[in-house]
Amino acid sequence: MTDTTDAPVAPSIERIRDAARFLAPVAARTPMEHSRFLASITGSAVHLKCENLQRTGSYKIRGASYRLSRLSPEERARGVVAASAGNHAQGVAFAARELGIAATIFMPNGVALPKLEATRDYGARVELVGDVVDEALAAAKRYAEETGAVFIPPFDHPDVIAGQGTVGLEILEDVPEVRTIVVPIGGGGLIAGVAAAVKQLAPHVRIIGVQAENAAAFPTSLEAGEVRTVATRPTIADGIAVGTPGRLTFQIVRDLVDDVVTVSDDETASAMLVLLERAKLVVEPAGAVGVAAILSGRIPDPGSTVAVLSGGNIDPLMMERVISRGLVASDRYMTLRIGLPDRPGQLAVVSSVIAEANANVVEVLHTRHGTGTQISEVQIDISVETRGKAHQAALLERLRSAGFAPQVVEA
C-alpha cells in the first residue's frame, strides 16, 4: 500500500499479547477447521477460523472486553455506552456484565429480534433510536456527552484493535505454515488487529481484506490515500456495511494489508450455502465474505490459507432468504414463467415434463391475470429445484420440445 511518514499507529505485539492474556478466561479460543472442499478449489490447504462459534457469536467480544478492562475505576463507575445493530452491542453488553459495569446500548429500530433480545439478556439497557446505525451512533455519542458515560467505539480505538489482534496470534499458532489470511472488513478493526499481529511476527504472510461491493469504502479510500466516505447500498452483509473507514484502522490497513477485494451478495449467499452444507457451519453474511472471495477466484495463488469467519449471528428469517438466494446463485433453484391454454390437464402435462427431467417442483403460482396473457390463456410461475446450470439447460430444452415457451424469472 501507499508509503507513509506517519508515526506507527498499529498496536505493538506486546500490547496484543497483553490482550491475549486478559482474554484467555473471557473469550473462547475458537476452532480452526480444515476445508477439503475449498482446498480442492484452490489447490492448497484452506482453514476456517471459526469466530462464528465465539461467545456472543462473533469476534467483537475480544476488542470490547479488552477496551473495558483498561477503563479506570472512575470511568467504570460512569458506565459505558455503545451503538450497534448487533455484534458490537452483544460484545459490549457481555463484557460490561462480566466486569460489573453498567451498559447502555443504542440500536436502530427494526434491529433483528434475536440480536435485540441477546443484548438485553446480557444485562444492557437498550434504547431503540432511528432507522439506521448512524442515527443510533449519533444518539449514543450525545448520551455520552450528556451523562459522562464512556463511549466504546466499534473499531477505531487502539484497545479494540489490540483485542481483535488476538485472532491473528491464534492463527499463527494453529497454522504456522499459513501464507494468506482472508479477513472481512467493515470499519476495519478486525483486519487492523490481525494485520498488526501477523506482520510483526510473520511479515511474509499476505493479508487480504474483503468488503461487500455495495459497501466498499476501503478501496476508494486507499486509492485516494485518505479516508473517504462512500454511499452504501443495501447488502445482505449488513454487519460490514460501513460507509467510512476508521482513522486508525485506515492507516493500519494502508500500511500493512496487501490487498482489499470485493464480493457481490450472490457470491456471499453462495458461500454461506457452501459453509452450511460442506462445513456444517452457520455463518452470517458478513462472516462469509472471505469464503466468497476464495470461491469466486478473487485471491490468486493463495497457498496455505486461513479465512476468518467473523460471526454467526443471523436472524432465521434472513437465513431462509439467503439460502434461497444462494440456491439461485448456484443454479440449484429457478422459477419459470409459462403461458398455457386455459383448459384442463395442461398443468399436469408441464409437471410430467419436469418430472421426466428429474427436477423437483417446489411451488406453483397459477393466474389468469398475468401481463400479456390472452383471454384463453393462463400463466404459471413454477419454481423448481435443479442440479446446476447443465441440468437447468436440459430442463428448458425439454419444455421447449414439448411445445412450451418457458421464461426464466430473475430472482
N, C-alpha and C positions, 0 to 999 in steps of 0.2 A: 504494500500500500504506500501512500504518499509519505515521503520523509517529513519529519517534524523536528523542530528545535525546542518544543515544549518540554518542561520538566516531566519526568515519568509520573503517570497517574495510576498505573496498574498496581494493585496491592502486591507487596513483597511475598515471596514464598514463605517467609516466616509468619507473616500475618495470616496467610491461608492455612498454614499448619496449625496456628493457634485456633482458628475457626474449627478445624477438624477435631482438635482435642475437645473443644467445648461441645461440639455437635455429636460426639461419639455416643453419649447416652440419650440424645434427643432425637436425632434423625436416623432413620434406618440406613444401613449400608445396602443399597438396592442390588438386586441380582444383575449379572452380566450374562445374557443368553446368546448362544451361537445360533445363527440362522442359516441352515443349509440351503433354503430356497433362495435367499438373497445372495449367498455365496455362489450359487450356480449361475446367477445372472452376471455378477461382477468378475467371476473367475478367481476370486481371492476371499479370504475369511471375512465374514461380516458378523459383528457382535452388536447386541442391543443393550444399552444401559437403561434399565427399567425404572426410571424415576416415576413412571405411572403407578408403580407399586409403593411409592414413598408414603409415609404418613401424611395425611391430608390430601393425598392423591397427586402431589406434584413436588418438584424440587424447591418450590418457593419457601418451604419451611426452613430451609438451610439459611438463606440470607436474612429472613425475618428474625429467626431465633438468634443469630449471631448479632444482628443490629441491636435487638432489645437487650441482649446480655451485656452490652457495653454502655448502657444508659447509667447515669449516676443515680444514687438514691433519690436525690431531689427530682430528677427527671422521671423516675419511675412513679413517684408519688403524684405527679401531674397527669399520668395516664398517657396513652398513645392513641393516635387516630390515623386511619388509612382509607384509601378509596380503591375499589376493585370490583370487577364483575364476577370474581370467582376465586382463582387460585391464591393470589396475594392476600385476599381477605381471609381465607382459611388459614394461611400460614401465619399471619399476624395474630389472628384470634387464638390459634393454638399456642403460639409462643407466649403471648400475654398471659394466658391461663396458667401455663407451666411456671412462669416467673412471678405470678401474683400481681400482675399489672392490669389495671382497668383499660379496656379497649373499646373504642367506638369506630365502627366501620361504615362508611358511606358507600352505598351500592345503587346502581341505576334501577328505576322502575322496570319491571319486566325481566329482571335477572332470573336465571333458571332456578326453579324452586329447590332442587337438591342442594345447590350452592348456597342459597339463602339460609336454608334450614341447617346446613352443616356449620356455617359461620356462627349462627345463633347457638347451636349446640356446644360449640367450643367456648361459649361464655361471653362473646362480644355483644355489645349493644349495636344494633343495625339501624341505620337511617336510610330510607329509600328516597333518592333525590334525582330528578331529571330522567332523561331517556337514554343517555349515553354516558360512558365512563368519564369523559372530560367534564361533564357537569357535576358528577359525583366528586371528582377530584377537586374542582374549584370549591365545592362546599366543604370538603374536608380541610382544605387549607384555610378557609375562613374560620372554621371551627377551631383550628389550632391557634390562630391569631387571637380569637376571642376568649379562649379558655386556658391557653398555655399548654395544652396537650402537645406532646411531641409527635410531629408528623413523620410517618415512616414511609419513605418513597418506595415504589415497587422495584426500581432497578438502579437509579442513579445516585448511589452512595457507596463509599469505599467499603463499609462494613457489609453491606448487602452483596456487593461484588465478591468480596473475600469469602463470604459464606457459600455463594454459588460455586466458587472456585474449588470447593472440596469435591465436586463432581469430577473435575479434572484429575485431582490426586488419585481418586479411586480408579479411574480409567487406566492410568499409567501403572497402578499396582496390579490390576486384574488382567490387563492386556499389554504387557511391556513391549510387545513387538508391534504395537499399533503404528500405522503410518498416516492414517487420515481419520479425523474426528469430525462428524457432521452434527451441527447444533442448530436447533430452531432459534430464530431471532424475532423478538418483538421490540422492546425498548433496548435490549442488548445486555441485560445484567448477567444472564446465564453464559452467553458466549464470551463476554468480557472476563468473567471469572475463570472459565475453562481455559481460555487462551492465556491468561496471566499465569495460571499454574503450569500448564503444559509447556509453554515456550521458555519458562525459566529452567525447567528440568529436562526437556527433550525438544530443543528448538527445531529439530529436523521434522517433527510431526506437523502435517498440514492441518489447519483448522478451517473448515468450510461452514459458513453460515447459510441458513435457508430461511427465506421470507415468503409469505403468501404474496402472489403477484398483485393482488388487489390492495395490499397494504405494505408496500416495499419502500420504506423511507431510506434505508441504508444505502442501496445502490445510488440513489440520487444524491445523497449527502456525500458519499465517498467520491463521486465524480466531481462534485463541486468543491471538495476539500473543506467543507464546513457543514455544520448541522443545518439541514433543510427540512421543512415541513411539507408533507405531501397530503393530498386529499385521499383518504381511504375510501374504498368502495366495499360493499358488503362481501364478506367472505365467511366460509364455514370455520376458518381458523381464527375465530374471534379472540382467542387468548393471546395472539400475537399481532392483533390489528392495532398497531401503534403508529400514529402519523408523524411523530417527531422523535428521533433518537435522543438518548440522554447525552448530556455534555461530556460526562466522564466516559460513558460506555462508547460513545463515538470515537473518542481519542484512542481508546484501547483497541477497538476494532480496526481503526485506521492503521495502527502501528503493528498489530500482532496477528490479525486474521488474514489468511491467504486469499480468500475469495468469498463472495456472497452471491448466491444464486436464488432464483425464484421458482415457485411451482404454482400450478393452477389448482382450483378447487376440485376439478375432476381427478387430477393426479393425486391430490391428498385423499380424496374419498377412496380411490383405488388402493392406496397404501394402507388405509385403515382396514379395508376388507382383507388385504393380504395378511396384516398383523393378526386380525381376528381368526382367520381360517388357518393360516400356516403356523403362527406362533402362539395362538390361543391367548392373545393379549388384547385387552380393551384399552385403546389409546384415543385421547381426544384429538380433534383435527390439528390443533397447534403442535401437539406432540408427535404427529405422524409426518410432518413435512420433510424431515430428514430422510425417512424411508422413501417418501415420494420422489425426492431428488435422486436417490440411488436407482429406483425403478425406472425413472424417466431418462436416465443416462446423463444427468447434469454434472456428474462428478467423474471426469476421465481418469483412468489409471489410478484407482483409489488405493490399491494394495490392501493390507490388513486394515479393516475399517471398523470404527465404532459409531453407531448412530444413537444419539441421545433421544430417548422417548420421554419428553419433558413432563408429561402429565396424562392422567387418565380420567379427569373429571368431565363427564359428558352426560347431558340430560338424555334419558332413554328415548324421548320423542325425537331428539336430534339424532341419536344413534340410528333410529329407524329410517329417518330421511337420508342420512349419509350412506347407510348400507344400500338403499335403493339407488342412490346416485353412483355409488361405487360399482354396483352390478351393471348399470347402464354404461358407465365409462369403460368397463372391462368386457363389453359385448356379451354379457350374460343375461340381459333383460332388454326387451324392446317393446314398444307399443306401435301397433299397425292400425291405420285407418283404412277401412274397406267399404266401398259402396256396394249394396246388394239389391236385387229385385225384391220388392215388398210382397213376398209370397212364402208360404210355409216351407220349412226344410232347408232354407239357404244357410242359416247359421250352423246347422248340422253338417252341411257339406264343407264349410270352411273349417269347422272343428276336426272333421275327418282328415282333411289335407294336412292340417297342423300336426295331428297325431301321427300320420304316416311319416312326417319329417322328424319325429321323435322330439318335438318341442312341447312344452307344458304350458297350458293356458292358466294364467293367474287371475285375470279379471276381464270382464266384458261389459262395455257400455253400449247400449242399443238406443238409437234415437231416429225419429223421422224429421227432425228439425235441424240437421247439420247444414252448414254453409254449402251451397251448390247442389244440395240434394233435390232430385226431381220428386214430383208427387208420387210416382210409382216406385220410389226407391227408399231404402233405409240406409243408415250409416252405422257401422260398428267401429268402436275403438277396442281392440283386443290386445291385452298385454300378455306376453309370453316369456318364459324362461328359455334361454338358449345356451349353447356351449362355446360361444366365441364367434368371431367375425365370419369364418367359413360356414359355420352352421347357420348363421343368420342369412347369408347369401343363398344357401341351398333352400332354406325355407321360402324366401321371397321368390325364387325361381319356380318352386313347386306351385305356389299360389298363382303365379302368372300363367303357368302351363295349364292350370285348371280354369282359366278364364277370368281371374280376378285381377284387380289393379291396386295392389296394396301400396300405401304410402307410409313411410316411417315417420312417426310423430316424435319430434325432438323433445328431449326432457326439459 
